[in-house]
Amino acid sequence: MQSAGAVVLASRLAESEQRGRHLENALTSRTTIDQALGIVMGGPGPSPAA
């Protein structure tokens, strides 16, 4: 039964690694969104209507 335990552990490890990659991607996306928001908010206000 040790082999069954090893398979379970390997599966958990693979899931953890995938979750880690997803979290890294989410953080990268969030940083990009925050940077874009800063650029938009820091830009000039709306033009006065003519």
Backbone torsions as a table, in degrees:
resi	resn	phi	psi	omega
1	MET	NA	-7.4	178.0
2	GLN	-62.9	-34.5	-179.0
3	SER	-65.5	-35.8	177.7
4	ALA	-64.4	-41.0	177.6
5	GLY	-63.9	-38.7	179.0
6	ALA	-65.4	-38.3	178.8
7	VAL	-65.4	-42.4	178.5
8	VAL	-62.5	-45.1	179.3
9	LEU	-63.1	-41.4	178.4
10	ALA	-63.3	-39.9	178.3
11	SER	-64.5	-44.0	178.6
12	ARG	-63.3	-39.9	178.6
13	LEU	-63.0	-44.7	179.3
14	ALA	-62.6	-41.1	178.3
15	GLU	-64.4	-41.3	179.2
16	SER	-64.8	-40.9	178.7
17	GLU	-64.8	-40.7	179.1
18	GLN	-65.7	-42.5	178.3
19	ARG	-60.9	-41.1	177.8
20	GLY	-61.7	-41.9	177.9
21	ARG	-64.2	-41.0	179.1
22	HIS	-63.9	-40.6	179.0
23	LEU	-66.3	-39.7	177.0
24	GLU	-62.4	-43.1	178.0
25	ASN	-63.0	-40.8	179.4
26	ALA	-63.8	-41.2	179.0
27	LEU	-65.8	-39.6	177.8
28	THR	-63.6	-43.6	178.5
29	SER	-62.8	-42.7	-179.0
30	ARG	-63.6	-41.0	178.8
31	THR	-62.1	-43.0	179.0
32	THR	-63.0	-43.1	178.9
33	ILE	-63.1	-45.0	179.3
34	ASP	-61.4	-40.0	178.6
35	GLN	-65.0	-43.7	179.4
36	ALA	-64.3	-41.1	178.7
37	LEU	-62.3	-41.0	177.6
38	GLY	-62.0	-39.8	178.8
39	ILE	-65.6	-44.5	-179.2
40	VAL	-65.2	-45.5	-177.5
41	MET	-69.9	-27.4	-177.6
42	GLY	-86.4	-9.1	-178.8
43	GLY	-75.7	175.4	179.2
44	PRO	-66.2	153.9	179.3
45	GLY	-70.8	-178.2	-179.8
46	PRO	-65.1	149.4	178.8
47	SER	-71.9	144.3	176.8
48	PRO	-66.3	144.7	179.7
49	ALA	-68.6	140.9	-177.3
50	ALA	-84.0	NA	NA
